[in-house]
Structures are given as structure tokens and as C-alpha cells.
Amino acid sequence: MKYEDYPIIVWDNHYFPDVVYYKCTVNDETLISTTLDIIREFRKDQVDNAAHYAECKRLSDIACATFMADVKYKD
């Protein structure tokens, strides 16, 4: 994974047209902020720690599947 694979774009918020927003999406995680440095830190963290976040998602999926298997009342 490279930083260039996840561009930071200027995002238009029509509720606040005078404010510049930045947006970046990395592996289905999106952050929108008015501060470019926060977006850069988010992208760096997501890319540098991708293996950690993938493992967290895997464990969360297992936990959710186990919980749903134990639910007594299902719709």
C-alpha cells in the first residue's frame, strides 16, 4: 500500500460553502476534516498500520458471527 493509492480530495459541503473540507478514504474508512494535517495523519496511520486494522476487522467479524449465532430471537 502506498499513500498515492489513497488521494486526499477537496470535498464540497453544500451546507458550509465557505469552508474548505478535505476527504480521504482508506480501506472503507473515511475521514472528512477542515484540517489537512489531520487528514494526512489519518492516511499515514491507516496505511502504516493496515495489517493491525485488518486483524481487528477479522476478530470483530468473528465476534459478530458468534453473537448472531447465539441470538435467541431473530427477525
N, C-alpha and C positions, 0 to 999 in steps of 0.2 A: 504494500500500500504506500502510495506517495501522496504528499499534500496536494499536488497538482490534480489528482483524481477527484478532489472534493473542492470545487471552486467556492469562493465567497462572493455572493452576489448582492447587489443593492436591491432591497426589497421595498416595494411601494405599499405603504399603509394608507389607504384612502381616508381613514379616519383622522390621520395626522399628516397631511400632505407636506407640511413644512419641516418635518423631522426625517432625517436620513436613517434608515434601518438597514442592517446587514443580516444576511441569512446564509447558513451553511448546513448541509445535511451530510452526515457520515453514517453509513450502515443503518439507515432508518431512524437515526437520532437527529433531530433538527433543533437548532438554536437560532433565535432571532434576537438581535440586540441593537441598540443605538451606538454601542462602543465597539469599534473594530478590533481593539486589543482583546476583548473578551471572546469574540468570535475566533480569533487566531489561537488563543489558548485552548478553547474548546476543540478546535480541529486538531491541534497538536496532541492534546490528551487522547482524543478518540483514535487517532492514527497510531500513536506510540504505544497505547495500551489495548490495542484491538484484540489480542489473544485473551486478556483478562476479561474484557466485556463479552466476548464470545462464550467464555466459560460461565460467566454469570448468567447469561441468557439460557445456556443449556441446563444449568441447575434450576433456574426458575421454571423452565418448561417441564422438567421432571416433577418439581413440586406441584405445579398446577395440575398436571395429569394425575398425580397421586391424589390430590384433594378432590378432583372431579370424580375419580373412581369411588371415593368414599362417601360422596354426597347421597343422602338417603332419598331426598325429594328432588326430582329432576323435572324440568318443564317439558 
